[in-house]
Amino acid sequence: MIIHREKFIILAVSLTLSFLLYGNSINGDFVSDDKLVILQNPLVRGNLIDLFKAFSSPYYYNQPHAGLYRPFTIASYNFNKVFSSGTFGFHLVNILINAINSFLVFTIVSRLVSKRSAYIAMALFMFLPIHSEAVSANVGRAELLSFLFSTVSLLLVLDKKYMWASAALLLGLLSKETAAGFFLVFLYFWKYREHKSLGKIVSSFLYFVPAVGIYAGLRYYTLGNYFMGVDHLMAYNPLKFASFFQSLWTSLKVFYLYMLKTVAPYQLSSDYSFNQIPIIKNPFTHYEVYVGVTILVGLIYLAVKKRDSIYGLSAAVFLLTYFLVSNWIIKIGTIMGERLMYAPSLGLVILGAMVVENLKLKAQHNNSKVKILNFNLLLFALYFSLCILLAWYGFVIIDRNRDWKNESTLIKSGYAASPNSVVSLTNMAFLAFDGNDYKEASRWSGKALEIFPDHVPALFLFGNANKKLGNLELAESSWNKMLELDSDYAIAYLSLGTLYYDTGQLDKAEAVFTKGFELRKLWSRAFPLAFVKINLGKYDEAINLVISNFGTNPEKRELKIVLGLGYLKKGDKAKAEFYLNQVKDTSMSIEDYFKKVLSQKVFKISEY
């Protein structure tokens, strides 16, 4: 009973600390990837039936090429929407999961070492500022859920309940792929902590085969040819496009940055894209590579030479979970992301707790031999220093949470910390354009293109800003280059086609819109093409385009307009009335609407 009461108190403390540290993020908007993963996902609408549909859909809806499959995370977002469409519930759940995860850290360390070490490890895990992205960003939930189920699986492995551990690990994998790192931890634990024979390791491994098989089957069914693929983009992970050794040197610098920012949280950033961390061609001129190698060798030494101790296990937990996001061999979608340190930090906080305990023991031992200093004073100084460290970390977390208040604060903080990132510069261009400051939007996007001339989003914004400024040739060349780089960039066809349309180059507009529609026959691409055809007097072609692809009574309002205008221009007022009655202003009679339309020589897409 006392044990249960103690656990309840520790969980309550964990919940309290999590809310104290992250409470000011609870009203933050949907920002950045939230929009793509949550707002633009039709499976996140609050319908319970969509909880199951998530298991046959990629993480980015209808985008299997990204190579991401996280159905449990998507289902959790949909579950949030059942209760509320606002961000409050999303942030609330993240804060709660973070609290539970910290409690699980305490439980694991108390099982492996001692309660005193567990308190320290739990405090370190809760207060690490590098976790702020995983908790404050709604899309950080993949990290939180994956860690939750993976650590539950680890606890079940400690209890030798392998069947339940397998089920928990499956949920971890379905939350995020990196949960696989914990299975490597299990193998290490069985071999070096439990000293199992090869035969017993294999028999324990067999319990996890169903979980791996189910996950692999679902992933292959959903992603198909992208089962093992990741959508590598130069702007987000230039390591994929570098030579082996250049990638290795740079990834070792990234490793150093992770370790540095974990301990000394200076200039934390939501963006480390190209060229914030330049590719290293000569490692001898970069001290970060040497420091990274030194730290890495030290951790490997602990994992190998101290494999029978908690020091070896904590080093192994870090290395085996970090390996999957390290870019050393497997190239992931980003060169660096602070949220990726959430799981590996488990090993670091255990190691940190052991260091604190070891310092205490050494102080006690030296004091018993020399007896010059008061041991209680030394102990007070040690724990006081730890409290000062945690207070600093707490201040950094609370301040960092403000970055996720809205899109503007996130973009500005990202640029302040990563001013050389092409993505940060492009985001600044977006902010300026959104604020109707087209000159600044052109300047920011131009700076991004100086760093990476082939960055498609920057080209798009540069083109739009210059169109607004009247620099039509710059706009045209930007969008043409976009299409050379990515022939399926739908918005480029729309922008370039509209430019030709607005300047009276209807034949060019028709050609561009036709190419866009032929690549993917979507209603959004059919609409402007049909509009151009109407303006060119090709009424039958416009009508046939819509009907042959979307039926005689299409769902979309814009397509009804096309059919109505096409029939009206042909002189078939009966059919025109059928479609235009569904879309016109109810305060205007159909006859007046006909007169208005017939008096127009050119129809502008933007008006409809």
C-alpha positions as CSV (number, residue, x, y, z in Angstrom):
1,M,0.0,0.0,0.0
2,I,2.9,2.3,0.9
3,I,4.6,1.5,-2.4
4,H,1.4,2.3,-4.4
5,R,1.0,5.6,-2.4
6,E,4.6,6.6,-3.2
7,K,4.1,5.9,-6.9
8,F,0.9,7.9,-6.9
9,I,2.8,10.8,-5.3
10,I,5.6,10.6,-7.8
11,L,3.1,10.5,-10.7
12,A,1.3,13.5,-9.3
13,V,4.7,15.4,-9.0
14,S,5.5,14.5,-12.6
15,L,2.1,15.8,-13.8
16,T,2.6,19.0,-11.8
17,L,6.0,19.6,-13.2
18,S,5.0,18.9,-16.7
19,F,2.2,21.4,-16.5
20,L,4.4,24.0,-14.8
21,L,7.1,23.7,-17.5
22,Y,4.8,23.4,-20.6
23,G,1.6,25.0,-19.4
24,N,2.2,28.2,-21.4
25,S,2.2,26.2,-24.7
26,I,-1.3,25.0,-24.2
27,N,-3.0,27.7,-26.3
28,G,-0.5,27.6,-29.1
29,D,-1.8,27.5,-32.6
30,F,-1.5,24.8,-35.2
31,V,1.8,25.7,-36.8
32,S,4.3,24.3,-39.4
33,D,3.8,20.5,-40.0
34,D,0.6,20.6,-37.8
35,K,-1.2,22.0,-40.9
36,L,-0.2,19.1,-43.2
37,V,-0.4,16.3,-40.6
38,I,-3.5,17.4,-38.7
39,L,-5.5,20.2,-40.4
40,Q,-5.2,18.9,-44.0
41,N,-5.7,15.3,-43.1
42,P,-9.3,14.1,-43.9
43,L,-8.7,11.3,-41.3
44,V,-8.4,13.8,-38.5
45,R,-12.0,15.1,-38.4
46,G,-13.3,13.6,-35.1
47,N,-15.1,10.7,-36.7
48,L,-14.6,7.5,-34.7
49,I,-14.6,5.4,-37.9
50,D,-11.5,7.2,-39.1
51,L,-9.5,5.8,-36.1
52,F,-9.4,2.5,-38.1
53,K,-8.8,4.2,-41.5
54,A,-5.6,5.7,-40.2
55,F,-4.0,2.2,-40.2
56,S,-4.2,2.1,-44.0
57,S,-3.0,5.7,-44.6
58,P,0.5,7.2,-44.7
59,Y,1.5,9.8,-42.0
60,Y,1.2,12.5,-44.7
61,Y,-2.2,11.8,-46.1
62,N,-2.0,10.4,-49.7
63,Q,1.8,10.9,-49.8
64,P,3.4,7.4,-49.5
65,H,6.5,8.8,-51.1
66,A,7.5,10.4,-47.8
67,G,8.0,6.8,-46.4
68,L,6.3,7.6,-43.1
69,Y,3.7,5.3,-41.4
70,R,2.5,6.4,-38.0
71,P,-1.2,5.4,-37.8
72,F,-1.5,5.3,-34.0
73,T,-0.3,8.9,-33.8
74,I,-2.8,10.0,-36.5
75,A,-5.5,8.0,-34.7
76,S,-4.7,9.9,-31.5
77,Y,-5.1,13.3,-33.3
78,N,-8.5,12.1,-34.6
79,F,-9.4,11.1,-31.1
80,N,-8.5,14.6,-29.9
81,K,-10.9,16.0,-32.6
82,V,-13.7,13.9,-31.2
83,F,-13.7,16.2,-28.1
84,S,-12.5,19.5,-29.6
85,S,-11.3,21.0,-32.8
86,G,-9.1,23.6,-31.1
87,T,-5.4,23.2,-30.1
88,F,-6.0,23.1,-26.3
89,G,-6.8,19.4,-26.3
90,F,-3.8,18.6,-28.5
91,H,-1.3,20.4,-26.3
92,L,-3.0,19.0,-23.1
93,V,-2.5,15.4,-24.3
94,N,1.1,16.1,-25.2
95,I,1.8,17.5,-21.7
96,L,0.0,14.5,-20.1
97,I,2.0,12.0,-22.1
98,N,5.3,13.8,-21.2
99,A,4.4,13.5,-17.5
100,I,3.7,9.8,-17.9
101,N,6.9,9.3,-19.7
102,S,8.9,11.0,-16.9
103,F,7.2,8.7,-14.4
104,L,8.2,5.7,-16.6
105,V,11.8,7.0,-16.5
106,F,11.6,7.0,-12.7
107,T,10.1,3.4,-12.7
108,I,12.8,2.1,-15.0
109,V,15.8,3.6,-13.2
110,S,14.4,2.5,-9.8
111,R,14.2,-1.0,-11.1
112,L,17.7,-0.9,-12.6
113,V,19.6,1.1,-10.0
114,S,17.9,2.8,-7.0
115,K,15.2,5.2,-6.1
116,R,17.6,8.0,-5.4
117,S,19.1,7.7,-8.9
118,A,15.6,7.4,-10.2
119,Y,14.6,10.7,-8.7
120,I,17.6,12.4,-10.3
121,A,17.0,10.7,-13.7
122,M,13.3,11.7,-13.7
123,A,14.1,15.3,-12.9
124,L,16.8,15.5,-15.6
125,F,14.4,14.0,-18.2
126,M,11.6,16.3,-17.2
127,F,13.8,19.5,-17.3
128,L,15.8,18.9,-20.5
129,P,15.1,21.9,-22.8
130,I,15.9,19.9,-25.9
131,H,12.6,18.1,-25.3
132,S,10.6,21.3,-25.7
133,E,10.0,20.7,-29.4
134,A,8.7,17.2,-28.8
135,V,6.2,18.4,-26.2
136,S,5.3,21.9,-27.4
137,A,4.8,21.1,-31.0
138,N,1.6,19.1,-31.7
139,V,3.5,16.9,-34.3
140,G,6.0,16.0,-31.5
141,R,3.4,13.5,-30.3
142,A,4.9,10.8,-32.5
143,E,8.1,11.0,-30.3
144,L,6.0,11.0,-27.1
145,L,3.8,8.1,-28.0
146,S,6.7,6.0,-29.4
147,F,8.7,6.6,-26.2
148,L,5.7,5.8,-24.0
149,F,5.0,2.4,-25.5
150,S,8.7,1.6,-25.9
151,T,9.5,2.2,-22.3
152,V,6.4,0.2,-21.2
153,S,7.8,-2.6,-23.4
154,L,11.2,-2.3,-21.7
155,L,9.5,-2.6,-18.2
156,L,7.7,-5.7,-19.4
157,V,11.0,-7.1,-20.7
158,L,12.4,-6.6,-17.2
159,D,9.5,-8.5,-15.8
160,K,10.0,-11.2,-18.5
161,K,6.5,-10.7,-19.8
162,Y,7.6,-10.9,-23.4
163,M,4.2,-11.3,-25.1
164,W,2.9,-8.1,-23.5
165,A,6.2,-6.4,-24.3
166,S,5.8,-7.4,-27.9
167,A,2.3,-5.8,-28.0
168,A,3.6,-2.6,-26.4
169,L,6.5,-2.4,-28.9
170,L,4.1,-2.8,-31.8
171,L,2.2,0.3,-30.5
172,G,5.5,2.1,-30.3
173,L,6.3,1.2,-33.9
174,L,2.9,2.3,-35.0
175,S,3.5,5.6,-33.3
176,K,6.9,6.2,-34.9
177,E,9.4,4.0,-36.7
178,T,12.3,4.8,-34.3
179,A,10.8,2.6,-31.6
180,A,12.8,-0.2,-33.3
181,G,15.8,1.2,-31.4
182,F,14.4,-0.2,-28.2
183,F,14.4,-3.7,-29.6
184,L,18.1,-3.4,-30.1
185,V,18.3,-2.4,-26.4
186,F,16.5,-5.6,-25.5
187,L,19.0,-7.7,-27.4
188,Y,21.8,-5.8,-25.5
189,F,20.1,-6.3,-22.2
190,W,19.5,-10.0,-22.7
191,K,23.1,-10.6,-23.8
192,Y,25.1,-8.5,-21.3
193,R,22.8,-7.8,-18.3
194,E,21.0,-11.2,-18.1
195,H,23.8,-13.1,-19.8
196,K,21.5,-15.2,-21.8
197,S,22.8,-17.9,-24.1
198,L,22.2,-17.5,-27.9
199,G,19.4,-20.1,-27.7
200,K,17.6,-18.2,-25.0
201,I,18.0,-14.9,-26.8
202,V,16.5,-16.4,-29.9
203,S,13.6,-17.9,-27.9
204,S,13.0,-14.4,-26.3
205,F,13.3,-12.8,-29.8
206,L,10.5,-15.1,-31.2
207,Y,7.9,-13.4,-29.0
208,F,8.5,-10.2,-30.9
209,V,8.2,-11.7,-34.4
210,P,4.4,-11.3,-34.6
211,A,4.7,-7.6,-33.7
212,V,7.4,-7.0,-36.3
213,G,5.4,-9.0,-38.9
214,I,2.2,-7.1,-38.3
215,Y,3.9,-3.8,-38.4
216,A,5.9,-4.7,-41.6
217,G,2.7,-6.0,-43.3
218,L,0.7,-2.9,-42.5
219,R,3.6,-0.7,-43.5
220,Y,4.1,-2.5,-46.9
221,Y,0.3,-2.5,-47.6
222,T,0.1,1.2,-47.0
223,L,3.4,2.5,-48.5
224,G,4.0,-0.1,-51.2
225,N,7.3,0.7,-53.0
226,Y,8.1,3.3,-50.4
227,F,8.2,0.6,-47.6
228,M,11.9,1.4,-47.0
229,G,11.9,4.8,-48.6
230,V,12.2,8.3,-47.3
231,D,11.4,11.5,-49.3
232,H,14.9,13.0,-49.3
233,L,15.0,16.7,-50.1
234,M,18.3,18.6,-50.4
235,A,16.9,21.5,-48.3
236,Y,16.1,19.3,-45.4
237,N,18.8,16.6,-45.4
238,P,21.8,17.5,-47.6
239,L,23.6,14.5,-46.2
240,K,21.8,12.2,-48.6
241,F,23.4,14.1,-51.5
242,A,26.9,14.3,-50.0
243,S,29.7,11.8,-50.5
244,F,30.0,9.0,-47.8
245,F,32.9,10.7,-45.9
246,Q,31.5,14.2,-46.2
247,S,28.2,12.9,-44.8
248,L,30.1,11.1,-42.0
249,W,32.1,14.1,-40.9
250,T,29.0,16.3,-41.0
251,S,26.9,13.8,-39.1
252,L,29.6,13.7,-36.4
253,K,29.3,17.5,-36.1
254,V,25.6,17.1,-35.8
255,F,26.2,14.5,-33.0
256,Y,28.3,17.0,-31.2
257,L,25.6,19.7,-31.6
258,Y,23.0,17.3,-30.2
259,M,25.2,16.6,-27.1
260,L,26.0,20.3,-26.7
261,K,22.4,21.5,-26.9
262,T,21.3,18.8,-24.6
263,V,23.6,19.9,-21.8
264,A,23.9,23.6,-22.7
265,P,20.6,24.6,-24.4
266,Y,21.8,27.6,-26.3
267,Q,20.1,28.8,-29.6
268,L,17.6,25.9,-29.7
269,S,15.9,26.0,-33.1
270,S,13.0,24.4,-34.9
271,D,15.0,24.4,-38.1
272,Y,18.5,23.1,-39.1
273,S,18.0,22.9,-42.8
274,F,20.6,23.5,-45.6
275,N,22.8,25.6,-45.2
276,Q,22.7,26.1,-41.4
277,I,25.0,23.1,-40.9
278,P,27.3,23.2,-44.0
279,I,28.6,20.0,-45.4
280,I,32.1,19.3,-44.0
281,K,34.6,18.5,-46.7
282,N,37.8,18.6,-44.6
283,P,37.3,17.3,-41.0
284,F,40.7,18.6,-39.9
285,T,39.4,22.2,-39.9
286,H,36.4,21.5,-37.7
287,Y,36.9,20.9,-34.0
288,E,33.3,19.8,-33.6
289,V,34.1,16.6,-35.5
290,Y,37.0,15.8,-33.0
291,V,34.8,16.5,-30.0
292,G,31.9,14.4,-31.5
293,V,34.3,11.5,-32.2
294,T,35.7,11.7,-28.6
295,I,32.3,11.7,-27.0
296,L,31.2,8.8,-29.3
297,V,34.2,6.7,-28.5
298,G,33.7,7.3,-24.8
299,L,30.1,6.1,-25.0
300,I,31.1,3.1,-27.1
301,Y,33.8,2.3,-24.5
302,L,31.2,2.3,-21.8
303,A,28.8,0.2,-23.8
304,V,31.5,-2.4,-24.5
305,K,33.9,-2.4,-21.5
306,K,31.3,-1.6,-18.8
307,R,28.6,-3.8,-20.3
308,D,27.9,-5.5,-17.0
309,S,27.2,-2.2,-15.3
310,I,24.5,0.4,-15.4
311,Y,27.0,2.7,-17.1
312,G,27.3,0.3,-20.0
313,L,23.5,-0.1,-20.3
314,S,22.8,3.6,-20.2
315,A,25.4,4.2,-22.9
316,A,23.9,1.4,-25.0
317,V,20.4,2.8,-24.6
318,F,21.6,6.1,-25.9
319,L,23.6,4.7,-28.8
320,L,21.1,2.2,-30.0
321,T,18.2,4.6,-30.0
322,Y,20.3,7.5,-31.4
323,F,21.7,5.3,-34.2
324,L,18.4,5.3,-36.1
325,V,18.3,9.1,-36.3
326,S,22.0,9.6,-36.6
327,N,22.3,9.7,-40.5
328,W,25.4,7.6,-40.1
329,I,24.1,4.9,-42.3
330,I,20.4,5.2,-42.6
331,K,19.5,8.7,-44.1
332,I,16.3,10.1,-42.6
333,G,14.2,13.1,-43.7
334,T,16.1,15.7,-41.8
335,I,19.8,16.6,-41.0
336,M,18.9,17.5,-37.4
337,G,15.8,17.9,-35.3
338,E,15.8,18.5,-31.5
339,R,12.6,16.3,-31.1
340,L,14.7,13.3,-32.2
341,M,16.7,13.4,-28.9
342,Y,13.6,12.6,-26.8
343,A,14.1,8.9,-26.8
344,P,17.9,8.7,-26.8
345,S,18.0,11.1,-23.8
346,L,16.8,8.2,-21.6
347,G,20.3,6.8,-21.7
348,L,21.9,10.2,-21.0
349,V,19.7,11.0,-18.0
350,I,20.5,7.6,-16.5
351,L,24.2,8.2,-17.1
352,G,23.7,11.7,-15.6
353,A,22.0,10.4,-12.5
354,M,24.9,7.9,-12.0
355,V,27.5,10.6,-12.3
356,V,25.7,12.6,-9.6
357,E,25.5,9.6,-7.4
358,N,29.2,8.8,-8.1
359,L,30.2,12.3,-7.1
360,K,28.3,11.9,-3.9
361,L,30.0,8.7,-3.1
362,K,33.5,10.1,-3.9
363,A,32.9,13.1,-1.7
364,Q,31.7,10.8,1.1
365,H,34.8,8.5,0.6
366,N,37.3,11.4,0.5
367,N,35.6,13.0,3.5
368,S,35.9,9.8,5.6
369,K,39.7,9.7,4.8
370,V,40.6,13.4,5.1
371,K,37.8,14.8,7.3
372,I,38.5,18.4,6.5
373,L,35.2,19.4,4.9
374,N,31.8,18.7,6.3
375,F,30.2,16.0,4.3
376,N,26.7,17.5,4.6
377,L,28.1,20.8,3.3
378,L,29.5,19.0,0.3
379,L,26.2,17.1,-0.3
380,F,24.3,20.4,0.0
381,A,26.6,22.0,-2.6
382,L,26.2,19.1,-5.0
383,Y,22.4,19.1,-4.8
384,F,22.2,22.9,-4.7
385,S,24.2,23.0,-8.0
386,L,21.8,20.5,-9.5
387,C,18.8,22.6,-8.5
388,I,20.4,25.7,-10.0
389,L,20.9,23.7,-13.2
390,L,17.3,22.5,-13.3
391,A,16.0,26.0,-12.6
392,W,18.0,27.3,-15.6
393,Y,16.7,24.5,-17.7
394,G,13.1,25.3,-16.6
395,F,13.5,28.9,-17.5
396,V,14.7,28.0,-21.0
397,I,11.8,25.6,-21.5
398,I,9.2,28.1,-20.5
399,D,10.8,30.7,-22.7
400,R,11.1,28.3,-25.6
401,N,7.5,27.3,-25.5
402,R,6.5,30.8,-26.7
403,D,8.1,29.9,-30.0
404,W,5.1,27.7,-30.8
405,K,2.5,30.4,-30.0
406,N,1.7,31.0,-33.7
407,E,3.3,30.7,-37.1
408,S,4.9,34.1,-36.9
409,T,6.7,33.4,-33.6
410,L,7.9,30.0,-34.8
411,I,9.3,31.3,-38.1
412,K,11.0,34.4,-36.4
413,S,12.6,32.3,-33.7
414,G,13.7,29.7,-36.3
415,Y,15.4,32.4,-38.3
416,A,17.0,34.0,-35.2
417,A,18.6,30.7,-34.3
418,S,19.3,29.5,-37.9
419,P,19.8,32.6,-40.1
420,N,21.7,30.6,-42.7
421,S,18.9,28.0,-43.3
422,V,17.3,28.2,-46.7
423,V,14.0,27.0,-45.1
424,S,14.2,29.8,-42.4
425,L,14.8,32.4,-45.1
426,T,11.9,31.1,-47.2
427,N,9.6,31.1,-44.2
428,M,10.5,34.7,-43.6
429,A,9.6,35.4,-47.2
430,F,6.2,33.7,-46.5
431,L,5.6,36.0,-43.5
432,A,6.4,39.1,-45.5
433,F,4.2,38.0,-48.4
434,D,1.3,37.1,-46.0
435,G,1.7,40.6,-44.7
436,N,1.4,42.1,-48.2
437,D,5.0,43.3,-48.0
438,Y,6.0,42.0,-51.5
439,K,9.3,43.8,-51.7
440,E,10.5,42.2,-48.5
441,A,9.1,38.8,-49.7
442,S,11.1,39.2,-52.8
443,R,14.2,40.0,-50.8
444,W,13.9,37.1,-48.4
445,S,13.2,34.6,-51.1
446,G,16.0,36.0,-53.1
447,K,18.4,35.4,-50.2
448,A,17.2,31.8,-50.0
449,L,17.8,31.3,-53.7
450,E,21.4,32.7,-53.3
451,I,22.0,29.8,-50.9
452,F,20.1,27.1,-52.8
453,P,18.9,28.2,-56.3
454,D,16.8,25.1,-56.7
455,H,14.7,25.5,-53.6
456,V,11.2,25.2,-55.1
457,P,9.2,26.9,-52.3
458,A,11.5,29.9,-52.5
459,L,11.1,30.0,-56.3
460,F,7.4,30.0,-55.8
461,L,7.4,32.9,-53.4
462,F,9.9,34.8,-55.4
463,G,7.7,34.5,-58.4
464,N,4.5,35.5,-56.6
465,A,6.2,38.5,-54.9
466,N,7.6,39.8,-58.2
467,K,4.2,39.3,-59.9
468,K,2.7,41.6,-57.3
469,L,5.5,44.0,-57.9
470,G,4.9,44.0,-61.6
471,N,8.1,42.1,-62.5
472,L,6.3,39.6,-64.7
473,E,9.4,38.3,-66.4
474,L,11.0,37.4,-63.1
475,A,7.8,35.7,-62.0
476,E,7.5,33.7,-65.3
477,S,11.2,32.5,-65.2
478,S,10.8,31.5,-61.5
479,W,7.7,29.3,-62.2
480,N,9.2,27.8,-65.3
481,K,12.3,26.8,-63.3
482,M,10.0,25.3,-60.7
483,L,8.4,23.1,-63.3
484,E,11.8,22.1,-64.6
485,L,12.7,20.9,-61.1
486,D,9.4,19.4,-60.2
487,S,7.0,18.7,-63.1
488,D,4.3,17.7,-60.7
489,Y,4.2,20.9,-58.7
490,A,0.5,21.7,-59.1
491,I,0.6,25.2,-57.8
492,A,3.3,26.2,-60.3
493,Y,1.0,25.3,-63.2
494,L,-1.7,27.4,-61.6
495,S,0.5,30.4,-61.0
496,L,2.2,30.3,-64.5
497,G,-1.1,29.6,-66.3
498,T,-2.8,32.4,-64.4
499,L,0.0,34.8,-65.3
500,Y,-0.5,34.0,-69.0
501,Y,-4.3,34.2,-68.6
502,D,-4.2,37.6,-66.9
503,T,-1.8,39.0,-69.5
504,G,-4.1,37.8,-72.4
505,Q,-1.8,35.0,-73.5
506,L,-4.7,32.5,-73.6
507,D,-3.0,29.9,-75.8
508,K,0.0,29.7,-73.5
509,A,-2.3,29.6,-70.5
510,E,-4.3,26.7,-72.1
511,A,-1.0,24.8,-72.8
512,V,0.3,25.2,-69.2
513,F,-3.1,24.2,-67.6
514,T,-3.4,21.2,-69.9
515,K,0.0,19.9,-68.8
516,G,-0.9,20.3,-65.2
517,F,-4.2,18.5,-65.7
518,E,-2.7,15.6,-67.7
519,L,-0.3,14.9,-64.8
520,R,-3.1,14.5,-62.3
521,K,-6.7,14.8,-63.3
522,L,-7.9,16.8,-60.2
523,W,-10.8,19.2,-60.2
524,S,-8.5,22.0,-59.1
525,R,-6.5,21.6,-62.3
526,A,-9.6,21.1,-64.5
527,F,-11.3,24.3,-63.4
528,P,-8.8,26.9,-64.7
529,L,-8.2,24.8,-67.9
530,A,-12.0,24.8,-68.6
531,F,-12.2,28.5,-67.9
532,V,-9.5,29.2,-70.5
533,K,-11.3,27.1,-73.0
534,I,-14.5,29.1,-72.5
535,N,-12.6,32.4,-73.0
536,L,-11.2,30.9,-76.2
537,G,-14.7,30.0,-77.4
538,K,-14.1,26.3,-77.0
539,Y,-17.3,25.7,-75.1
540,D,-17.8,22.1,-76.0
541,E,-14.3,21.2,-75.0
542,A,-14.8,22.9,-71.7
543,I,-18.1,21.1,-71.0
544,N,-16.7,17.7,-72.1
545,L,-13.6,18.2,-70.0
546,V,-15.7,18.5,-66.8
547,I,-18.4,15.9,-67.6
548,S,-16.0,13.2,-68.8
549,N,-13.9,13.4,-65.7
550,F,-16.3,14.6,-63.0
551,G,-19.8,13.7,-64.2
552,T,-22.8,15.7,-65.3
553,N,-23.5,17.2,-61.9
554,P,-20.1,17.6,-60.2
555,E,-19.8,18.2,-56.5
556,K,-17.5,21.2,-56.7
557,R,-19.0,24.6,-57.1
558,E,-16.3,25.8,-59.4
559,L,-17.1,23.0,-61.9
560,K,-20.8,23.8,-61.8
561,I,-19.8,27.4,-62.8
562,V,-17.8,26.1,-65.7
563,L,-20.7,24.0,-67.0
564,G,-23.2,26.8,-66.5
565,L,-21.0,29.4,-68.3
566,G,-20.2,26.9,-71.1
567,Y,-23.9,26.1,-71.8
568,L,-24.9,29.8,-71.5
569,K,-22.3,30.8,-74.1
570,K,-23.5,28.0,-76.3
571,G,-27.0,29.4,-76.1
572,D,-28.5,26.5,-74.0
573,K,-30.1,28.6,-71.3
574,A,-32.1,25.7,-69.8
575,K,-28.9,23.7,-69.0
576,A,-27.1,26.8,-68.0
577,E,-29.9,27.7,-65.5
578,F,-29.7,24.2,-63.9
579,Y,-26.0,24.7,-63.0
580,L,-25.9,28.5,-62.3
581,N,-28.9,28.3,-60.0
582,Q,-26.8,26.2,-57.7
583,V,-24.0,28.7,-57.4
584,K,-25.4,32.2,-58.0
585,D,-26.2,34.8,-55.3
586,T,-29.8,34.0,-54.2
587,S,-30.6,37.8,-54.2
588,M,-30.1,38.0,-58.0
589,S,-32.6,36.6,-60.5
590,I,-31.3,34.1,-63.0
591,E,-32.1,36.5,-65.9
592,D,-30.1,39.3,-64.3
593,Y,-27.3,36.8,-63.7
594,F,-27.4,35.8,-67.4
595,K,-27.2,39.4,-68.5
596,K,-24.2,40.0,-66.2
597,V,-22.4,36.9,-67.5
598,L,-23.1,37.6,-71.2
599,S,-21.9,41.1,-70.9
600,Q,-18.4,39.9,-69.9
601,K,-15.9,39.3,-72.7
602,V,-13.3,37.7,-70.5
603,F,-13.9,35.7,-67.3
604,K,-11.3,36.1,-64.6
605,I,-10.5,33.0,-62.6
606,S,-10.0,34.9,-59.4
607,E,-13.6,36.1,-59.6
608,Y,-15.0,32.6,-59.4
